[in-house]
Amino acid sequence: MSSLIQLVDVKKTYHMGDVDVHALRGVNVAIDAGEFIAVMGSSGSGKSTLMNIVGCLDRPTSGQYLLDGKEVSHMSRDELADIRNHTLGFVFQSFNLLTRTSAVENVELPLLYQGVRTKERIVRSKEALERVGLGKRLDHHPSQLSGGQQQRVAIARAIVGKPKVILADEPTGNLDSRTSVEVMALFQQLGRDGITVVLVTHEPDIAEYAARVVVMRDGHVVSDKRQTPRDAAAAVRELPPEEAA
C-alpha cells in the first residue's frame, strides 16, 4: 500500500534577482494515512517551503509529489484548488477567522466554496464545532472567544470538509501552555480518527506529542525518527488545579 503523501527528491529553488535560493535540496519523505508528524527546523531550514508544497500552495522545481497516489506537481491551478478544498485542511498560528461572523459561519466557509447547500452546511458546521468541544459557542464571534477557543474554531473549519490531511503551521504559537496541550490532544484524536496531521513547530515540547519528528536543516531532512508520543489528554489532567481553564 502506497503512502498518502510521498515526496521523491523534491527540490525548490527561488530566483531572487541574480541569486538562487535553494529552499529544498532533494527531500524524500513518505507519510501514511493517520500519521501525526511534526516538522521542525530553524528559520530558513525549508520547513515552511515543505509545508507549502505539501499543501499545494507552491510547486516543486523538480522531483515528484504524490498525494493519495496522484502526481500533483504539474496539475493546473484549478486542479490544485480542488485538492485544497476537498483533501486538505489548514490551521494557522493566527487563526484567520472573520471577526464579524459567528463560529458556525466561520466554519461554513470551506463548504460554501465546495457548493454545499445551506442546510447541510449548517448541520456539518455544528457537528465540527461539537467535535472540537464548542457545541455551546456556535453563535459566538471571535471577540467573544478565548485564543484557545478561536483555534478550536479554526480546527473545526479545517475538518468540516472531511479532509484526509490537516496541515498545521505553528498552531500553538499564540496560545498559553495549557491551551497548547489541549490543542495537541485534539490533533491526537484526529489522528486516531484516521486524519493525517502534519504540524510545523519550533517547540520541542510540542513535537513530543507527535508520533514522528522530521528535522530539517538547509533544505535537507537531517533526521526522521518515530517516537512514542506523549499523551496530551493525560498531560492536561496532570496540570495543577490552579491552571485549570
Buried (B, 14 or more C-beta within 10 A) or exposed (E): EEBBBBBBEBBBBEEEEEEEEBBBBBBBBBBBBBBBBBBBBEEBBBBBBBBBBBBBBBBBBEBBBBBBEEEBBEBEEEEBEBBBBBBBBBBBBEBEBEEEBBBBBBBBBBBEEEEBEEEEBBEBBBBBBEBBBBEEBBEBBBEEBEBBBBBBBBBBBBBBBEBBBBBBBBBBBBBBEBBBBBBBBBBBBBBEEEBBBBBBBBEEBBBBBBBBBBBBBBBBBEEBEEEEBBBBBEBBEEBEEEEEE
